[in-house]
Amino acid sequence: MRVVLFITVFVVAMRSWAGIGAVAMPDKWSARAAEAVLLEGGNAVDAAIAATFVLAVTYPEAGNIGGGGFMTSYVDGEPAFLDFRERAPARAHRDMYLDEGGNFQQRMSIVGGRASGVPGTVKGMWAAHQRYGSLPWKRLLQPATVLAEEGFIVPRVLAEMAAEKIVEDAGETNFHKYFGNMRAGELFKQPELAVTLGLIAEDAQSFYSGLPARQLVAQMQASSGLISLQDLAGYQAVWREPIRESWRDMEVLSAPPPSSGGFALVQLLKLRDFADTHFRQLWHNEPRYVHLLAELEKRVFADRAEYLGDPDFVDVPLQALLSDRYLQGRAAQVNPKAISEGADVRPGLESTDTTHFSVLDGQVNAVSLTYTLTWEFGSGVVVSGAGYLLNNQMDDFSAKVGVPNKFGVIGNDRNAIEPGKRMLSSMTPTILLRDGKPALVIGTPGGSTIFTSVYQVILNVYDFNMPLQQAVDALRFHHQLPAARLIRHDQREVPASTVAGLKALGYTVEANDWGNLGDIQAIALEGNEVTAAADARGRGVARAVPMPSQKP
């Protein structure tokens, strides 16, 4: 279980300042870097770029340059969504993780060079800077480069995770060579990574066609991976239309496919309101409330498995899936007193480890960014000479129809492995707008639990009127198919009455076996007050940033 190293929450009146910014980050180094950028006159996107590269140094279990992700932004009144998700290499193929008998060999999809998709983080940050950046690119990489060269003091939880990874990989990767000397409370330097970051600072494209690219391909050859120089040269980050849906008196901006997160979150929010009669008079996290959440989540996961995939490869019927008429019908199927069995919950149409942060600047521009290596430390493969970890994102494909991946999620041919295809995700970087201004900037890591965690926090804020920090820290539950009677919860004590009530309804209740449910980083703006909150489950830092009356 992760512990809190440092959490600060400020609520500041805006009247005394030209504007108020805020950062909600996974650790103190990324918070410092983002805050410094804002105080220097940079915008929310600038701060997000600086934090992204810092986390590649200080938060190596998820922060990265060897992975990918998504960014939802609202800059100068313009909603936008940036897809820098990894892609399958050209030599990847549908059955690459099946043995001669057709059995899924999951170890191959999560450990070693064959588990990695083509990284998108560097191209994504460069694309964001080209469109919205105001400070020089080199300036934004400077904090990360210094931390890699001069080192940082290792938190205990990070040292413990690295030690566990060394044992888990059992010599299958070179992870131990780079992280075997990581000790809690001691200075940890990454000189090779510092050089790589310096090269990227001079020329972002070098990661895809220069020395870092050649080093990556050499590592692929040494680790039985598939990524080629052609794969790297051909990679592009993609600007897509964000999901934009009305909910109550707000507009939800979130991730479109190839993420399932935005679709799932909007479905859950609308289903909750269409099933409002069942929710009346229920208190937070009582057994019947958790049961209703599970019933809604069943239907969302059924649709996710059937209809979602990379929109560049398959037709995703998003408009139909999010229509009020469709969701009203789905909500009417919910039984408030009984469990819907998995076989009875069908698609409704006719026919890891991750990290997240949120930024708000003094001009009320907002960024919600989630990126990942998938599982902690990704594939465990470090690019020799370059010093950074590679993702194991290929496990997010459906390697075999109907067979769950490591998150227990099933899929079909829409999410099958194809060259150049982006694997389906659950990342849910989200901004809620009210009257044209951000009301809530939110997201979390957590694999298939991402959108259910974001969903519960939103309900905590707007249904139960919890202060933001309380809403973020509150106990969370998760349910997904195909385990129709399993309710998972955070790795913490759950009230005995809640457990007893859920068991009486027919559920099995267990602590989530891959850790706590999320690590929410959120910022709320209401009237003249900005509140930032970092989840007590992690080691994050959240604080408001009073901006100077004039830019330096």
N, C-alpha and C positions, 0 to 999 in steps of 0.2 A: 504494500500500500504506500502510495506517495504521501509525503508530508509537506506542509506549507513552510517554505523558507522565509518568505517575505510577502505580505499582502498589505497594501495600503489603499484605502478608499477615501476619496475626497468628494464632497458635494460643495460646489462653489457657485456663488451668484455671478451672473454674467455682466451685470451692469457696470462694474468697475473696470472692465477690460474691453479692448477692441474685440475680443472673441475668446472663447474657451476651447481648448482642445482636450483630448483624453487619449490614453493608451491603455489597453488591456492585453498584456503579453504573457507568454509562457514562462519567462524568467526575467531576472533583474537586468541582465546585460542587454537584452533586446528592448526592454522598457527604457533604459538609459539612452540607447542609440536613437530610438524613435522620438523620445522627448527632446533630445538635443537637436534633431532635425527640425521639429516643429518650432522650437525656440529660435532657431537660425532663420526662420522664414520659409522653410519648406512646407509643402502641403501633405495631406494624408497619404497620397501615393508615394511621395518621397520617403516618408517615415516608414511605410510598409516595405519598401525596397530595402532600406537600411536594416530593418528588423529581420527580413527574410535571410539575408546573408549572415548576420550575426548568429542567428539560430543554427545555421549550418556549422558553426564553430562550437557554440556553448550548449546546444541542445541536440546532439548528434543522433539520438534515438529517433528523431523525427524531422528536425530542421535539416535542410539539405540543399545541395546543388545537383545531386544525383537522382532526384525524384521529380515530382510534379504536383500540380494542384489546380485550384480555381480561385479567382478573385472577383467578388461582387463589389462594385464601387458606385458612388454617387458624387460626382464632381461637377461643380458649377451647374447643378440642376439636371445633369445628364446621367441616367442609369446606364450601367454597362456591365458586361460580364466577360472575363478573360479566362479562356480555357488553355492551360498549359499542362494538361494531363499527359502522362507518358503514352507512347504508341508502341505497338508490337513491332519488332524488327521485321525486315523483309523476309528473313529466313524462318520466321515463326510459322507454325501451321496448326491446324485444328486439333490434331491428336498428339501434340508434342510431349504431353505429360502422361500418356497412356502406355502401359506395357504391352507385350505381345498378346496378352489375353484381354486387352481392352480395359484394364483396371487403372484407375486414377492413382498416380504416384505423386502424392501431394508434396512430399519432401523436395522434389525437383522444382516445384513452383514457388517455394519460399526460401530455399537456401542455395547459394551458389550463383554463378554467372548466368545460368539459363533462366533464372527467375526474374531478370531485369528487363524492363521496357526502356525505350529510348527516353532519356531524361528531358524534361521540359522547363525546369525552374528558371534557368539562366535566360532562355529565350523569352519566357513569360515576363520576367522582371524587366528585360530590355524593352519589350513591347509596351509595357505599362509606362516606362520612363519616356519612350518616344512619344506617347500620346499625352501624358499628363505631367511628366517630371518638370520641376522648376529649378532644382539644384543640380550641379554637375554629377554625372554618373560616377565618376571617380570618387567624389566626396562621399557618396552614399555607400560605397564599398569600404571606405577607410576604417570604420570601427571594426568590421569583421576581420580585415587584414591584420590590424594591430592585435586583436585578441588571439588570432591564430599564431602570430609570431611571438608575442610576449607572454601569452598564456592566460588562463583564468583558474580560479580556485574551484576545484571539483566539488559539487554538492554530494552529500552522502548517497542520496537516492540514485544519482547518475552512476556513481562508482559501483553500487550494488547491481544495477541493471547491466552494466558492462561485464561484470564478473559472471553474471548468470548467462549472458550471451556467449561468453567464451566456453562455458561448460556445455551449453546447448549445441553449439556448432562443432564441438569435439574435433577441432582441427580440419574441418571440411572447408574452411575459408581462411583468409589471412587476417581476419578481424583481430585476433590476439596480438599480431605483430604491431598493430597501431594503437590498440587500446588496452593491452595487457599491463601496461605500467600506469594506468589511471588509478589514483588513490584519493579517497575522500579527504578533503581539507588540504590537498597539495596542489601546487601549480602544474598545469598540464599545457604543454606547448604542442603545436602542430605545424612545424616549419614547412612541410610539403604543401599543406593546404594553404598556408600563407602565400607561397609562390603562385599557386593556382589562382587564388583570389586576386593577386596582383596582376596577373595576365588578363583576367576577366575585366578588371578595372580599366585596363588600357584598351581592351577590345573585347566586347561581349561575344563577338562571333568566334573568337579563338577557342571557346569551349566546344564549338561544333566543327571547326575546320583547322585549328592550329595544334600546338603541342598538347593541350589537355585532351583534344579529340584523339590524337594518336596514342596517348597514354591509356585512354579508356579502351580503345580497340585492342591494344596489346594485352590489357587485363582480361578482356573478353576471351582472347585466344588462350590465355593461361588458365581461365576458369570455365571453359566449355560454354561460354556465352555466345550470343548471336548478333549483337549490335555491331554494325559495320560503319566505316567512314561515310558511306552513302546514306545510311540511316540517319546519322547525325547531321549531315549536310542538308538533308531533305526535311528535317523537322521544322515545323512552324507552330507558334502559338496562334490561337484563333480567337478573334472577338466574336461573341455570339450575343443574341438577344437574351437578356435575363428573363426568367419567369417573372411576370408582373400580374398579380392577381389582387383583387380587393378582398379584404377581410375586416369586417366591422367598419370602423371609421378610418382604417389604414390601408396602405398599399404594401404588399409583400414583394420585395425584390429578392430573388434567390437563384440558385444554380439550375440551369436547364440541363438536359442530356448532353454529354455522356454521364453527367451526375444524375442519380435518382433523388438526390437530397431535396431539391426545391419542389419537385413534383410531389414527393412523399409528404413534405411539411405542409404544403398547401392542401393536399387531400386531408390530412389529419385535422388541420384547423377548421376546414369547412365541414368535415364529418362531425366534429365535436358540436358545431352549432346546429347542424341539421338533426342531431340526436339530443338536442338541448333538454327535452322533457325527461330523458333518463338521467341527466346530470344534476337536475335541480335538487336542492336540499342535501347534496353530498358534500362531505368535508374532505379536505386535502388528504390524499393517499389512504382513505379508508378502503376496505376490501372491494366494495362495489365500484368505487371510482377507478381503482387499478384494473378491475375486470373490464370496465367499459373501454379504458385505454387499450387493453389487450385486444378486445373485439375490433376496434377500429384499426389497430396495427396489423391484425391478420389480413384484413382486406387490402391494405396498402401493400404489404409484402407479396400478396398474390398477384396484384397488378404489376408490381415491380418485376417479378420473375417472368411474367408473360410478355410484357410490352416494351420494356426499356432496353436501350442499347445505344451505340454510337450513332448519332443522327446522320453522319456522313456515310454510313453503311446500311442503315435500316430506317424504315419509316416509323417514327414514334408518334402515336395518335394523342399527342399531348392535350390538344384542345378538347377532345372528347373525354379524356381522363379527368380533366379539371372542370368540366361543365357542371353547373348546379343541378341540372336534371339528372345526370348520371350519379352524382354524389348523394343526392336526396334518396335515390333508390338504394344505394349501398347502405346508407344510414338506416333505412327502414328494415334492413335484414338483421340488425343487431338485436340480440336478446339480452336484456339487462340482468337476467337471472340465471342464464345457462351458457356454457361454453360452446361455441361453434367448433365442431371438429374440423381438422385440417382438410379432410376429403370433401367437406361440405362447403368450403370457402374456395371458390373458383374465381379466376379472372372475370371481371364484370362486363367487358365490352362484348358486343355481339360478334361480330366477326370471328486498423491498426493500428501500427501506431502512426498517428497523424498528429499534427499540431495546428492550432488556430490562433489568430490574433485579430483584434479590432482596433481601428484608429479613427479618431474624429479630430479635424483641425479647426482653427478659429474662424474659418469661413464656412463652417458646417458642411465640409466635404467629408465623406465617410468611406472607409475601406473595411471590408470583411474578407479575410484571406485564410484559406485552409490549404495546406500542402502536406506532403507525406512521402515516406519511404515504404509505407504500408505497415509492416510489423516493426517492432522496436529494432533499430539499426538496420532495417531493410534486409537485403540478401546476406548481410554479413561480409560482403566483398568490398574491400577498399581498393581504389584504383592506385596501384603502386606508382610512386613518384609524384602523384597528384594529391593524395591524402584525403580523399572524400569517399563516402559510402555510396553504394548503388542500391536502388530500390529493389523490392521483390513484388512489384506491382502486377506481374503477370498472373498472380494468383487470383486477381479480381475478375479475370475472365471465367466463363463457364467451361472448364476444361473437359467436362463430360456432362451432358444434359441430365438434370435431376440429381447430380451428386454435389453435395455442399462443398464450398471452399472452406478455408480455415475459420471464417466468421460464421459458418453454418448457413450461408446464403446459397440458395439454388438459383439456377437460371436455365435458359434454353438457347437455341441457335442464334438468337439476336445478339447474345453476348459471347458467342463462340470466338475463338482465336482466329484472327485473319491478319495478314501483313498490313501494317500501317494503321490498324484499327486502334481506337482508344477504348480501354477497358471501362466497364461500368463502375461507378463510384457511388458512395453514400454521402460524400462531403456536402455540407449545407451552409456555405457562407451566406448570411442573410442580413438584409437591412429592411426594417419596417419604417415606412414613411407616414407621417401625418401632416397634412396641410403643406406638402411639398418640402418638409424637413425630416431628417432622420429622427425617429423616435426611439429605435432600438437597433444596435449593431451587435450581431451575435453569431457565434459558431462554436464548434467543438471538434476535437478528435473523437475516435471511438468506433471506427468501422461501421458495421450495420446498426450500431446504437446511436449514431450521430443524430439523425433527424428525429428519433424518438426523444433524445435528450434535449435538443433545442426546443422541440414541441412542448415538453413538460415545463421548461423554464418560462416560455412565453405564456402558458396558461397560469403558472404561478404568479406572474406579474399582472396579467390582465383579468384573470378570473378570481384570484385570491388576494390581489392587491398587496403582494409581498414587496418589501423593499428589494432592490435589485440584488444586493449581496445575499440576502436570505433566499431569494428565488433561485439563485445560482447554486447555493450550497445545499439546498434541500435534497433529501433522499429521493433517488430516482429508480424507476422500474423499467423493464424492457421485455417485449414479447415479439417473437417472429415465427413464421412458418419455417420448416415443417413441424416444429415441436409445438403442437396445438395446445398442450396443457402445461407448458413450462413458463413460469414467470421468473426472470432474473432480476437481481437488485444489486446495488452497490455493495462493495466489500466492507460493510459496516453493519452494526446491529439494527435489525428491523423490529418495530414493536410487535410483541407476541400476539396481540389482538389482530394485527394486520395479517400476520402469517396464518393464524388460526382461521380467520375469515376466508382467506384465499383457498386454503386447503379444504374448507367446508364446501366451497364452490366447485372443487374438483381439480385444483391446480397443484402442481409441484412447485415449490418455491426454493430457489437456490441463489447463492451469491454468484455474480457473473464470473466465469472462470478465466477470463483474460484481463481482469482488473476492474477498476471503477468505471462507471458509466459516464465517460466524458471528462473534459477539463475545460469548462465553459469560460470564454473570455468575452465580456459584454460591456457595452456602453449604452446608457440611456440618456436621452435629452427630453426634458419635460419643462415647458415654460422657460424660466431663466436658470434652470439647474441642470448640470451635467453630472452624472454618476458613473463611475467606472468600477467594475467588479471582476476579480480573478477568482476562479474556483478554488475552494479550500482543498479539493482533491489533488491539486497539482502544486507546482512551485512558482506560480505566476505572480505578477505584479500588475496592479491596476491603479492608475491615478489620473486625476484631472491635471491639465497643464494650462494655467493662466497665461495667456499670450500677452506679450508687450503691446502697448498701444500703437507702436510703430515698428515696422520691420527694420532690422539693423541695416 
